[in-house]
Every structure is written in structure tokens, then in C-alpha cells.
């Protein structure tokens, strides 16, 4: 059976920030948190993007706020988003 996935917690995000600021590699951060390197890479990439209102860089509290906002927004069901897919069934 595969591994069970759980969302990153605020504490884990703070630890990612601390270790990343100390110059640790994504592999080392993943090993410390017992998380996949891909999870760390996605987290840093997704929540470090420069915008008009943000100079860029990783901030754990901002990352948590963005995650909460994305989770509230949700995503449409696949069949709603792809009517052609529904027609094939």
C-alpha cells in the first residue's frame, strides 16, 4: 500500500524556512522533516514567487495563508470542468 499524504503544518513550514535560510539543501530539509524532496521543492517553488505586491522569497506565514485561500477556493469536479469528458461516458 502507498504512503498516506498529509498537508504541511505551520510548524513544518517554519522549519522549512529556517533550514532553507541556513542554506540546507531540499534533500536535507526533506530528510529532517521526513517528507519527500518533491514536497519541499513544490512548497518552496509555489510559495516563493515574486508578485506585484510581494518581493519574493519564502515566508511560512504567507505560505500558510496562501494555502488556506487555495483550499477555500476549491476546484471544480473534473466532469464539470471537461464537458467533452462527460460526453464520452
Number of C-alpha atoms within 10 A of each C-alpha: 3 4 5 5 7 7 8 14 11 14 11 14 22 17 16 24 19 15 16 16 10 9 11 13 13 19 14 16 22 18 12 12 14 9 17 13 17 12 14 21 14 11 18 21 12 13 18 18 12 11 8 6 6 9 10 12 13 22 16 23 14 13 19 17 12 14 17 11 11 11 10 9 9 8 10 9 8 10 11 11 11 11 10 10 11 11 8 6 5
